[in-house]
């Protein structure tokens, strides 16, 4: 085996891995994140967990992606460790589907044109041609995704054929044959080889594919091959182990469960195979050459049998992981439930749609904090409390942290392969984040004005306080409406925001005029007047940002990543009929009429 043969072998492996990646990415886009969301919802018992882990992994063709995703879901607190056990077992079975597909290498199509069609040497280029046609000449999103899947399939088999061709000379290589004899005599060596190779390429499907390619030499016997397959199942655990680094203890326990499952299953099989061989059970097949189909079947049988054996002991696996990774006596879980920032997990980047769903939830939490801070801030005008001021500032710091974390995470998301819908959702969320953050900033401005009032020992007149109370109620309602608009994609609430925003603008102008009159007549001091006008400005600007949220949400509903806000507002302002007029009348009676009933001085 010379240098050029080695290059050809690794080139084939590269094509195989790339093809698998493209297939997986295409299938993930095609599912639109539905499979991953199903994992979260339908894992109420371990049997459902096994089933859905199997289905998801079989469809996205990557147990590594599934296990990384599960570690991320546990880390985010979305599913529990107990639920993850069943999904991991199912993922181990699902990953064997790739081997069953690549067993087409064994297909003997001699004299049969139909079977000739399904031979990899015919099927791979044909599917690749179909894929590139769909990608280059079709405009539909789904057609392009199907094209990506087809191209991945074609490239995967092309890589497999390259590997098979490059290892052909090994069938007469005495060194290679000697190594295989060692594996047969000392299964532990084959086990270690399988672990190391799979750990390096971080894909059991790829390492099984390499083994299937080697089987074309006819040199792989049952006795030398089965320990390698067992080792491959342990080697694939490296991916989940790496993904758990820096995660919380339950995520680390999830990776531990994955390791224990495969190690225990491997030990059971290794001991059983050794004993049965000593008893002569495998004498007929021990030195018989294994085909790619035999390799795929053994891989499948191992994972199914291991799952059936360990399924009744799922709770024991969970307890073993808990015992291994213990709680520290001084460890206190950080209370991040209110923010949900633990959901911004890089593991979810393998599924952009799911990652966006988590971002969307966190943005909603950010909006709730902004509303809560506004409510607490406006109360400081009448009832100043330094301790509550500290809590308001802490909440504002959290809002700022959420904005930074979301922004950084979404930059990473933008580098992923996003569908058109995901791209629009990403743009929409970036807009909304900015609006909620600005609402939080203006709430802090209210606190600063309240602090000045307290420090200077000055108060507003009763009339001014009553007016502010009415305006603050209107602003609190518009924040609530905008939050409802975002969280529920509620278009009814969205179209009510602009009439309320215009009502707030109108009230602000009335109150400005009144306060100027109070200044002229000496009923208010200059210092008080400046603070009062600043408060009015901050309240009005909060309503502007609520209006932006409503407009962006309407644009998102219409499928537009951008919408001309000024054009939209002008259009509804000019409207003389429909809900806009009735909403204006409603808010006039609720707020403006109360202001007009108050005396100017």
Residue pairs with C-beta under 8 A, 6 or more apart in sequence:
1 169
1 170
1 173
1 176
5 166
5 167
5 169
6 166
8 162
8 165
8 166
9 162
9 163
9 166
9 167
11 159
11 162
12 159
12 160
12 161
12 162
12 163
12 164
12 165
12 166
12 213
13 159
13 163
13 201
13 206
13 210
14 159
15 155
15 156
15 158
15 159
15 162
16 155
16 156
16 159
16 160
16 163
16 206
16 209
16 210
17 159
17 201
17 203
17 206
18 152
18 155
18 159
19 151
19 152
19 153
19 154
19 155
19 156
19 157
19 158
19 159
20 61
20 62
20 98
20 152
20 156
20 203
20 205
20 206
21 152
22 148
22 149
22 151
22 152
22 155
23 61
23 149
23 152
23 153
23 156
24 60
24 61
24 62
24 65
24 152
25 148
25 152
25 417
26 145
26 146
26 148
26 149
26 152
27 59
27 60
27 61
27 149
28 60
28 65
28 350
28 351
28 352
28 353
29 145
29 148
29 417
29 419
30 142
30 145
30 146
30 149
31 59
31 60
32 353
32 419
32 421
33 351
33 352
33 353
33 354
33 356
33 357
35 55
35 56
35 59
35 60
36 56
36 69
36 351
36 353
36 354
37 354
37 357
38 52
38 56
39 52
39 53
39 56
39 69
39 70
39 73
39 79
39 87
40 73
40 78
40 79
42 48
42 52
43 49
43 52
43 79
43 83
43 86
43 87
44 83
45 86
46 82
46 83
46 85
46 86
46 311
46 314
47 86
48 86
49 83
49 84
49 85
49 86
49 87
49 89
49 90
50 86
50 87
50 89
50 90
50 93
50 307
50 311
51 90
52 87
52 90
53 66
53 70
53 86
53 87
53 88
53 89
53 90
53 91
53 93
53 94
54 90
54 91
54 93
54 94
55 90
55 94
56 66
56 90
56 91
56 94
57 63
57 65
57 66
57 90
57 91
57 93
57 94
57 95
57 97
58 94
58 97
60 66
61 97
61 98
61 205
62 95
62 203
62 205
63 91
63 92
63 94
63 95
63 204
63 205
63 236
64 202
64 203
64 204
64 236
64 239
64 240
65 350
65 351
66 87
66 91
66 94
67 88
67 91
67 239
67 240
67 243
67 255
67 258
68 239
68 240
68 243
68 347
68 350
69 347
69 348
69 350
69 351
69 354
70 79
70 84
70 87
70 88
70 91
70 240
70 254
71 240
71 243
71 244
71 247
71 251
71 254
71 255
71 347
72 243
72 247
72 251
72 345
72 346
72 347
72 348
73 79
73 84
74 80
74 81
74 84
74 250
74 251
74 253
74 254
75 244
75 247
75 248
75 250
75 251
75 342
75 345
75 347
76 340
76 342
76 343
76 345
76 358
77 250
77 337
77 342
78 343
79 87
80 250
81 250
81 253
81 254
81 257
81 318
81 321
81 322
82 314
82 315
82 318
84 254
84 257
85 257
85 314
85 317
85 318
86 311
86 314
88 254
88 257
88 258
88 261
89 261
89 307
89 310
89 311
89 314
90 307
92 233
92 261
92 262
92 303
92 306
92 307
93 300
93 303
93 304
93 307
95 204
95 205
95 236
95 303
96 296
96 299
96 300
96 303
98 205
98 208
98 209
99 205
99 208
99 209
99 212
99 292
99 295
99 296
99 299
99 300
100 296
100 300
102 156
102 157
102 160
102 208
102 209
102 212
102 292
102 296
103 212
103 291
103 292
103 293
103 295
103 296
104 118
104 119
104 120
104 123
104 157
105 120
105 160
105 161
105 164
105 212
105 213
105 215
105 216
105 292
106 291
106 292
106 293
107 115
107 118
107 119
107 120
108 115
109 115
109 116
109 117
109 118
109 119
116 122
117 123
117 126
120 157
120 160
120 161
121 161
123 157
124 153
124 154
124 156
124 157
124 158
124 161
125 154
125 158
126 154
127 150
127 151
127 153
127 154
127 157
128 150
128 151
128 153
128 154
128 155
128 158
129 154
130 147
130 150
131 146
131 147
131 148
131 149
131 150
131 151
131 152
131 153
131 154
132 147
132 151
133 147
134 143
134 144
134 146
134 147
134 150
135 144
135 147
135 148
135 151
138 144
138 147
141 419
141 420
145 419
159 209
160 209
160 212
160 213
163 209
163 210
163 213
163 214
164 213
164 216
167 213
167 214
167 216
167 217
168 216
168 217
170 176
170 214
170 217
170 219
171 217
171 218
171 219
176 219
177 219
180 219
180 220
180 221
180 224
181 224
182 189
183 189
183 190
183 193
183 223
183 224
183 225
183 227
183 228
184 190
184 221
184 223
184 224
184 286
184 287
187 226
187 227
187 270
187 273
187 274
188 227
189 227
190 224
190 225
190 226
190 227
190 228
190 230
190 231
191 227
191 228
191 230
191 231
191 234
191 266
191 270
192 231
193 228
193 231
194 207
194 227
194 228
194 229
194 230
194 231
194 232
194 233
194 234
194 235
195 231
195 232
195 234
195 235
196 231
196 235
197 207
197 210
197 231
197 232
197 235
198 204
198 207
198 231
198 232
198 234
198 235
198 236
198 238
199 235
199 238
201 207
202 236
202 238
202 239
202 242
203 236
204 232
204 233
204 235
204 236
207 232
207 235
207 236
208 229
208 232
208 295
208 296
208 299
211 220
211 225
211 228
211 229
211 232
211 295
212 292
212 295
212 296
213 292
214 220
215 225
215 289
215 290
215 291
215 292
215 294
215 295
216 292
218 289
219 289
220 289
220 290
220 295
221 286
221 287
221 288
221 289
221 290
222 282
222 285
222 286
222 287
222 288
222 290
222 294
223 277
223 282
223 286
223 287
225 290
225 295
225 298
226 269
226 273
226 298
227 270
229 295
229 298
229 299
229 302
230 266
230 269
230 270
230 302
231 266
232 299
233 262
233 265
233 266
233 299
233 302
233 303
234 259
234 262
234 263
234 266
236 262
237 255
237 258
237 259
237 262
237 263
240 254
240 255
240 258
240 259
241 255
241 258
241 259
243 255
243 347
244 251
244 252
244 254
244 255
247 345
248 333
248 342
249 325
249 327
249 331
252 325
253 318
253 321
253 322
253 324
253 325
254 321
256 320
256 321
256 324
256 325
257 317
257 318
257 320
257 321
260 317
260 320
260 321
261 306
261 310
261 317
262 306
264 306
264 310
265 302
265 303
265 305
265 306
265 309
265 310
268 306
268 309
269 302
269 305
269 306
273 282
276 282
277 286
290 298
310 317
336 342
338 365
338 369
338 398
339 362
339 365
339 366
339 369
339 398
339 401
339 402
340 358
340 361
340 362
340 365
341 362
341 401
341 402
341 405
343 358
343 359
343 361
343 362
344 358
344 359
344 362
344 405
344 406
344 409
345 358
346 412
348 354
348 355
348 358
349 355
349 412
349 413
349 416
352 413
352 416
352 417
352 418
352 419
352 422
353 419
353 422
355 409
355 413
355 416
356 413
356 422
356 425
356 426
356 429
359 406
359 409
359 410
359 413
359 429
360 425
360 429
362 402
362 406
363 406
363 429
363 432
363 433
363 436
363 486
364 483
364 486
364 487
365 402
366 399
366 402
366 403
366 406
366 433
366 436
366 437
367 432
367 436
367 482
367 483
367 486
367 487
368 483
369 395
369 398
369 399
369 402
369 440
370 399
370 436
370 437
370 439
370 440
370 443
370 479
371 439
371 476
371 479
371 480
371 483
372 395
373 392
373 395
373 396
373 399
373 440
373 443
373 444
374 439
374 443
374 446
374 475
374 476
374 479
374 542
375 476
376 388
376 391
376 392
376 395
376 443
377 392
377 443
377 444
377 446
377 447
377 450
378 443
378 446
378 472
378 475
378 476
379 388
380 388
380 389
380 392
380 446
380 447
380 450
380 451
381 446
381 449
381 450
381 453
381 460
381 465
381 468
381 535
382 465
384 450
384 451
384 453
384 454
389 447
389 450
389 451
392 443
392 444
392 447
393 444
393 447
395 440
396 440
396 441
396 443
396 444
399 436
399 437
399 440
400 437
400 440
403 433
403 434
403 436
403 437
406 429
406 433
407 430
407 433
410 426
410 429
410 430
413 426
414 426
418 426
423 561
424 556
424 559
424 560
424 561
425 556
427 561
427 562
428 552
428 553
428 555
428 556
428 561
431 548
431 552
432 486
432 549
432 552
432 553
435 482
435 545
435 546
435 548
435 549
435 552
436 545
436 549
438 541
438 545
439 479
439 542
439 545
439 546
442 538
442 539
442 541
442 542
442 545
443 542
445 534
445 538
446 535
446 538
446 539
449 531
449 534
449 535
449 538
452 531
453 459
453 460
453 528
453 531
456 527
458 525
458 527
458 528
458 531
459 465
459 528
460 468
460 524
460 528
460 532
461 518
461 523
461 524
463 514
463 518
463 598
463 599
463 601
464 515
464 518
464 524
464 532
466 598
467 511
467 514
467 595
467 598
468 511
468 532
468 535
470 507
470 591
470 594
470 595
471 504
471 507
471 508
471 511
471 536
471 539
471 591
471 595
472 539
473 591
474 500
474 503
474 504
474 507
474 543
474 587
474 590
474 591
475 504
475 539
475 542
475 543
477 500
478 497
478 500
478 501
478 504
478 542
478 543
478 546
478 547
479 542
479 546
481 493
481 496
481 497
481 500
481 546
481 550
482 493
482 497
482 545
482 546
482 547
482 549
482 550
484 490
484 493
485 491
485 493
485 494
485 497
485 549
485 550
485 553
486 549
486 553
489 553
489 556
489 557
491 553
491 554
491 557
493 550
494 550
494 553
494 554
494 557
495 550
495 554
495 572
495 579
495 580
495 583
496 579
496 583
497 546
497 547
497 549
497 550
498 547
498 550
498 551
498 569
498 572
498 573
498 580
499 580
499 583
499 584
499 586
499 587
500 543
500 583
500 587
501 543
501 544
501 546
501 547
502 573
502 584
503 584
503 587
503 588
503 591
503 592
504 539
504 540
504 543
504 591
505 540
505 543
506 592
507 591
507 592
507 595
508 536
508 537
508 539
508 540
510 592
510 595
510 596
511 536
511 595
512 533
512 536
514 600
514 601
515 524
515 529
515 532
515 533
515 536
516 529
517 600
517 601
518 524
518 529
518 600
518 601
519 526
519 529
521 601
523 601
524 532
547 565
547 569
548 565
551 563
551 565
551 568
551 569
552 563
554 563
554 568
555 561
555 562
555 563
572 580
575 581
